[in-house]
Amino acid sequence: MSATTTPTTTPNWTVENSAELYDIERWSDDYFHISDNGTLLVSPNRNRANAIDVKELVDRLDQRGLDLPILIRFNGILADRLKRMNDCFAEAINQHGFQNRYCCVFPIKVNQQRDVVQQVIAHGRQYGFGVEAGSKPELLAVVAMTDPDMPVICNGFKDDEFIHMALLAQRMGRTVIPVVEKVSELDLILKHAEEMGIRPTIGMRVKLATRGTGRWQASGGYRSKFGLTVSEMLAQLDRLIELGMGDCFQLLHFHVGSQVGNIRQLKSAILEASRIYVDLFRRGAGLKYLDVGGGLGVDYDGSQTDTDSSMNYTMQEYANDVVYHVQTVCDEAEVPHPTLISESGRAIAAQHSILVMDILGVTAQGKFQSDLGELPEEYEQPVHDLWLSLDSLTSRNIQQVFHDAQVSLELCMNLFSGGYLPLEQRVIAEDLYFAICHGIQKIGAEMGELPDELRHLDRTLSDIYFANFSLFQSMPDSWAIDQLFPIMPIHRLAEKPTRHAVLGDITCDSDGKVDGFICGGKRSRTLMLHEHTVGQPYQLAVMMVGAYQEILGDLHNLFGDTHAVHVDIADGNVKVQSIVKGDTVQEVLGYVQYETRELVDKLQEAVEDALQRGVLNNEQAGETVAFYEKSLGNYTYLSHRKAAT
Ligand SMILES: *Cc1c(COP(=O)(O)O)cnc(C)c1O
């Protein structure tokens, strides 16, 4: 795989500098690295020799006529995540001599795309893994898609139909276990089981006293929406035992919330649940499975801390803790070790997709002018003062110059509002002011440190890079919960990036921006990017968008689903396994009840009208309608291709 063009390089800057700047080693989990040509590489099995060049791939897709933005899913990463879950638990089970097995059930709410679920099923099969459904539609999808012996766990609130479906599957011999979230659901299970003449397999979710921390802490604890309190559970167990059905209660479940950053919370939840498990077992429940729910985090920002976008533990440590604590509690109580289940969704899916988007243009905040020449004498005094400030700027007086410049600019604006400063002088004043700010920023960069009050300058002076994507469609958690995702260019990484940037999307919403980044080892308000030249492609990737982002994304401004391609690598060859085309204009309009036929008819009428009035000729009328019809079938995002009729 050789690049066709020789990369531009910067003296004293290497791809290692880029790797460090974008913190790749911290968050990449060995899946991502940089080629000697300065392009982004993906190694789905973490073997550097086996790499997919993202830039080459994107160029190939462009030749096929596929426009950016494109979501790229690396099937090999999904396979590797599943393998790692299995390996980590196998290691822990081995180490501790645990007397049972582990099973991961993938909660499809994390990413229900058929291609994704199929991959998870195909690669999880060899480890005996299963899936989790949290609603009727999810259950109906997985009941048909899974193998006969694959476990399916059913969480979420359930009605008659949901439970009937689960029991129909049980009657077919499938391991489809409904987890009781409310007492009334157990009533339904017992009713349907009796009608169908089967002995049901039942799971129950317990409300633990332990709460998670962070964003989703309300998923656990006494006030959680879900599950039975311990006292309710005891009452229901007594009821089952009375019916001679204690053995039907086979699975105990809990879930403390997603992206648990601190391992201590998980530990206490596991301990508490294990105690409940052994007590229920000894009271006569036929428990076989302990399901520890989700919560296993992903280190989005690579900081290895218990902050919202990170976690202070590894997958191996998680596996060790689950196995060790369950085993210790069971051994103490002389209760057989359960089959361990975890519903890890984010940890399986997050890394496997990236969104590649192109930069459309840049708005710079003022420019750095070193030689402005002399000002005409008749210019107002504060404009001259700005000029003098700029002229006098040195590393020793930056703070004073900055204060003077602020005062002068304010005076200029007051004069302007009062009608005493002509427009062209105002423009010069603003140019001078920003030139001073840029000058201070440059001196700061050379000194390595700016005084506190000037630290915001990087952000104030940053360029806005407009990227061809919708934040609301493709990374909603950046907007909704301020989650960080790593973002970096997919090429030019052998060149030094010199611009401080924030990203703007193409929605007409001022919230459609990204101004939190992982850059230079910390959370940063700007991202270093390369100078953008109009007409030259400049492409960025948002990493780790495989969990939750697709399904939570919405149609703000009617930007639809992006194209998605599934890619894998075999024997060094990169293969595009499938291309799922994104929404067309006509499809997104259909979601909000516009019918193509009616739209075209209406336009046709308007064109007819114009024809009658003599403002269009027949050829122009035909061209207008043909163009409209064709546009309805196109991608909702901006295209670099020439509009053709
Ligand atoms: C959302 C959810 C999960 C998935 O959690 P992750 O943190 O993504 O692994 C698992 N179980 C239940 C009950 C959930 O609601």
The ligand as an SDF file (V2000), in Angstrom:
LIG
                    3D

 15 15  0  0  0  0  0  0  0  0999 V2000
  -27.8690    0.6760   28.2850 C   0  0  0  0  0  0  0  0  0  0  0  0
  -27.8070   -0.5900   29.0300 C   0  0  0  0  0  0  0  0  0  0  0  0
  -26.6750   -1.4160   28.9120 C   0  0  0  0  0  0  0  0  0  0  0  0
  -25.4580   -1.0330   28.1190 C   0  0  0  0  0  0  0  0  0  0  0  0
  -24.5610   -0.3360   28.9080 O   0  0  0  0  0  0  0  0  0  0  0  0
  -23.0760    0.0100   28.3990 P   0  0  0  0  0  0  0  0  0  0  0  0
  -22.5710    0.8740   29.4560 O   0  0  0  0  0  0  0  0  0  0  0  0
  -23.1900    0.6180   27.0700 O   0  0  0  0  0  0  0  0  0  0  0  0
  -22.3250   -1.2770   28.3380 O   0  0  0  0  0  0  0  0  0  0  0  0
  -26.6950   -2.6230   29.5720 C   0  0  0  0  0  0  0  0  0  0  0  0
  -27.7690   -3.0020   30.3020 N   0  0  0  0  0  0  0  0  0  0  0  0
  -28.8560   -2.2310   30.4470 C   0  0  0  0  0  0  0  0  0  0  0  0
  -29.9890   -2.6980   31.2540 C   0  0  0  0  0  0  0  0  0  0  0  0
  -28.9080   -0.9960   29.8210 C   0  0  0  0  0  0  0  0  0  0  0  0
  -29.9780   -0.2160   29.9750 O   0  0  0  0  0  0  0  0  0  0  0  0
  1  2  1  0
  2  3  1  0
  2 14  2  0
  3  4  1  0
  3 10  2  0
  4  5  1  0
  5  6  1  0
  6  7  2  0
  6  8  1  0
  6  9  1  0
 10 11  1  0
 11 12  2  0
 12 13  1  0
 12 14  1  0
 14 15  1  0
M  END
$$$$
